[in-house]
Amino acid sequence: MAWNQGRAWPLHALAAAGWVAALTLAADDVDAATLRAVANNNFVSATATGTSYLTATAGAANSWEQFDVVNNGNGTVSFRARISGNFVSADLNLAQPDTGRLIANRRVADAWEQFVVVPQSNGTVGLRSVANGLYVSADLNRGGLLVADRNAVQAWEQFVIGDTPTTPPTNPPPQTGTPPDLGPN
């Protein structure tokens, strides 16, 4: 098995192989992924085309909520916002209490743009920042702002990484075969 250095993971490989095993697999294609915060069941958004801080405030996943999951070949992943092509960073240059806020404004995935995916027993994942060793939280006391500032994974630090949802068709396809007998009207 080869590392998938510098490339994005296809989500079907992550789901089929399990999170830990998927980090050792090679991938040949790129899938868009969404991050959904368990804290409020909202999608993580790279608002203002990634020039603003990431928040878990989107009720539906659109283009600002799509990310590539990139394997860095060292047991970490980086998230690249599809809206801008920039990597998500845990910015440590900000003064307290903003140190560690996540923003998608980096062209290269260095240490501040790397995260360890930590599987949780309930099927969600925690994201530990390589920059400071702390977990990413969707802080509901700060409007769902994503910030790497927690020592442990609790509800606000749990995320679901999934395939981008598709919009169901507005007109369902015609039924084939015999329609079901629903009884007398």
PEZIZI-V758285 format. One record per run of one state. SS is the DSSP state (H for helix, E for strand, C for the rest). FROM is the first residue (numbers start at 1). TO is the last residue. If there is no record, write none. Layout:
SS_FROM_TO + SS_FROM_TO
//
This chain:
C_1_6 + E_7_9 + C_10_10 + H_11_17 + C_18_18 + H_19_22 + C_23_32 + E_33_37 + C_38_42 + E_43_45 + C_46_47 + H_48_50 + C_51_52 + E_53_53 + C_54_54 + E_55_58 + C_59_62 + H_63_65 + C_66_66 + E_67_71 + C_72_76 + E_77_81 + C_82_86 + E_87_91 + C_92_100 + E_101_106 + C_107_110 + H_111_113 + C_114_114 + E_115_119 + C_120_124 + E_125_129 + C_130_134 + E_135_139 + H_140_142 + C_143_144 + E_145_150 + C_151_154 + H_155_157 + C_158_158 + E_159_163 + C_164_185
//
